Amino acid sequence: MEKTISFWQHPDGNKVRILYLSPVSWDNTLMADIDLNDESITQVVGYEENRHQIAKFNLEVYSDANIYRKLGHTGNDLAILHEAWNIIEKYGNRYRSLQIHVRAALQCRYTYTDASYLPLDEIRKQMNEVYISLCNGQGKSIFFCGTTNDLDIQMEWHRLHDYEPMDNQVHAWICSHAKIAEILKQWAKEEGYDTVVNSNVDCAKKRNAVIVYLFRKSKT
């Protein structure tokens, strides 16, 4: 799958546009402009009144009308991204979701698979393949499996409340329905994967939780 977040430089060289496209919900989508000169941030979230603006930009960047340059994660581009990141950090929690998504892009390794058309057995097979590749002969209880509607924010929650993912590496499957993700989580529990959270999860976070994810815990 394409990455959920992309970074674009304005032709004047002084602004970085960040586009986060949620694989689950418009309400989780956002777009922000970071001004590298005056260190200001202008953000729009994907609520109904803003969707046209975000969708229009997402279409334009892949057309001949595009004036922005896509930024990579190496060399001078990476230096520009870190400059934008430092500005976001200065605002503390004012742009908390933006901060979490950019940190995930720059510091973490999250892999998404579109599982909306995959049979359950194939998803289970892929999950077990992840376990085999990372277990080093240890049992499944050293892995955590959960469901969410926003992986970046969910992983931030884990870091604050229970587990760090080893090497910041997480594998996620986007299912066709939250019930499918829940079936996979229940299967993972029966297989011996850890599925127990150490704090109450906001019910709103569980709505439309079509993403099932798996990571090896770096601490217990």
C-alpha positions in Angstrom: 0.0 0.0 0.0 1.0 3.6 -0.5 2.2 5.4 2.7 -0.5 7.1 4.7 1.5 10.3 4.9 3.3 12.4 2.3 5.3 15.6 2.4 5.3 18.3 -0.2 7.5 21.5 -0.7 5.9 24.7 -2.0 7.6 26.3 -5.0 8.8 29.2 -2.8 10.8 26.7 -0.8 9.5 28.1 2.5 6.5 25.9 3.2 6.0 22.2 3.7 2.6 20.7 3.2 1.8 17.5 5.1 -1.0 15.3 3.8 -2.1 12.4 6.1 -4.7 10.2 4.4 -6.4 7.9 6.8 -7.0 4.4 5.4 -10.1 4.2 7.5 -12.0 7.5 7.9 -12.2 11.0 6.5 -12.5 12.3 10.0 -9.0 11.0 10.8 -7.5 12.6 7.6 -5.6 16.0 7.9 -3.6 18.4 5.9 -1.2 21.0 7.3 1.1 23.7 6.0 4.3 24.4 7.9 5.9 27.8 7.2 9.6 27.4 7.7 10.1 31.2 7.9 7.6 32.4 10.5 7.2 28.9 12.0 3.4 29.0 11.7 1.1 26.0 11.2 -2.2 26.0 9.3 -4.1 22.8 9.6 -7.4 21.4 8.2 -8.9 18.2 9.4 -11.1 16.0 7.2 -14.4 17.0 8.5 -17.2 17.4 5.9 -16.6 21.1 5.3 -12.9 20.5 4.5 -13.0 17.4 2.5 -13.2 19.1 -0.9 -10.0 21.1 -0.1 -8.0 18.0 0.9 -9.3 15.8 -2.0 -8.6 18.6 -4.5 -4.9 18.8 -3.4 -4.6 15.0 -3.4 -5.7 14.9 -7.0 -3.6 17.8 -8.1 -0.3 16.5 -6.8 -0.6 13.6 -9.3 -1.6 15.8 -12.2 0.1 18.2 -14.6 -1.3 21.0 -12.5 0.9 20.1 -9.5 3.2 22.9 -8.4 4.5 21.1 -5.3 7.6 18.9 -5.1 7.3 15.6 -3.2 9.9 15.4 -0.4 11.8 12.1 0.2 13.3 10.9 3.4 17.0 11.3 2.6 19.6 14.0 2.1 18.4 17.6 1.9 14.8 16.6 1.8 15.2 14.9 5.2 16.8 18.0 6.6 13.7 20.0 5.5 11.4 17.4 7.1 13.3 17.7 10.4 13.0 21.5 10.2 9.3 21.2 9.8 9.2 18.6 12.6 11.1 20.9 15.0 8.4 23.6 14.4 5.6 21.1 15.1 7.4 20.1 18.3 7.5 23.8 19.5 3.7 23.8 19.6 3.5 21.0 22.1 0.1 19.3 22.2 -1.7 22.0 20.2 -1.3 19.9 17.0 -1.2 16.6 18.8 -2.5 14.4 15.9 -0.3 16.0 13.4 2.7 15.5 15.7 1.9 11.8 16.2 1.5 11.2 12.5 4.7 13.0 11.5 6.7 11.2 14.2 5.4 7.9 13.0 6.5 8.7 9.5 10.0 9.9 10.5 10.8 7.5 13.3 8.7 4.3 12.9 8.3 1.4 10.5 4.6 0.7 10.1 3.6 -1.6 7.3 0.0 -1.7 6.0 -1.6 -4.4 4.0 -5.0 -3.9 2.3 -6.7 -7.0 3.5 -10.2 -6.0 2.5 -10.4 -8.7 -0.2 -8.2 -11.3 1.5 -9.8 -14.4 3.1 -9.4 -14.8 6.8 -7.0 -17.8 6.4 -4.7 -15.7 4.3 -4.6 -12.9 6.8 -3.9 -15.4 9.6 -1.1 -16.9 7.5 0.5 -13.5 7.0 0.3 -12.7 10.7 2.0 -15.9 11.6 4.6 -15.2 9.0 5.4 -11.9 10.8 5.7 -13.8 14.0 8.0 -16.4 12.6 10.3 -13.8 11.0 10.7 -11.9 14.3 10.2 -14.4 17.2 13.8 -15.7 17.4 12.4 -19.0 18.8 10.3 -17.3 21.5 6.6 -17.8 22.1 3.7 -15.8 20.7 3.1 -14.0 24.0 5.9 -11.6 23.3 3.8 -10.2 20.5 0.8 -7.9 20.9 -2.3 -8.0 18.6 -5.0 -5.3 18.7 -7.5 -3.5 16.6 -7.8 0.3 16.0 -9.1 2.9 13.5 -5.8 4.9 13.6 -2.6 3.0 13.9 -0.3 6.0 14.6 -2.4 7.2 17.5 -3.0 3.7 18.8 0.8 3.1 18.9 1.3 6.3 20.7 -1.2 5.1 23.3 0.7 1.8 23.7 4.0 3.7 24.3 2.4 5.7 27.0 0.4 2.9 28.7 2.1 -0.5 28.2 4.4 -1.6 25.4 7.0 -0.2 23.0 7.1 -2.0 19.7 10.5 -3.6 19.1 12.5 -1.4 16.6 9.4 0.7 16.2 8.1 -2.0 13.7 4.4 -2.7 13.4 2.5 -4.7 10.8 -1.2 -3.8 10.1 -3.9 -5.3 8.0 -6.9 -3.1 6.9 -10.0 -5.3 7.0 -13.3 -4.8 5.2 -15.2 -4.5 8.5 -14.5 -4.0 12.2 -16.1 -7.4 12.8 -13.4 -9.1 10.7 -10.7 -7.3 12.6 -12.2 -8.4 15.9 -12.4 -12.0 14.7 -8.7 -11.9 13.9 -7.9 -10.5 17.3 -9.9 -13.2 19.0 -8.1 -15.8 16.9 -4.7 -14.2 17.9 -5.7 -14.5 21.5 -6.5 -18.2 21.1 -3.2 -18.7 19.3 -1.3 -17.3 22.3 -0.6 -13.7 21.2 -1.1 -11.0 23.9 -4.3 -9.1 23.3 -4.8 -7.6 26.8 -4.4 -3.8 27.2 -3.3 -2.4 30.6 -5.7 0.6 30.6 -9.3 1.3 29.6 -9.5 2.3 25.9 -11.8 5.2 24.9 -14.9 3.7 23.2 -14.6 6.3 20.5 -11.2 4.8 19.6 -12.7 1.4 19.0 -15.4 2.7 16.6 -14.8 1.5 13.0 -11.7 -0.4 14.2 -11.0 -2.1 10.9 -7.3 -2.3 11.4 -5.8 -5.3 13.1 -2.1 -4.9 14.0 0.7 -7.0 15.3 4.1 -6.1 16.9 6.8 -7.6 19.0 6.9 -6.0 22.5 10.3 -4.6 23.5 9.4 -4.5 27.1 7.0 -6.4 29.3 
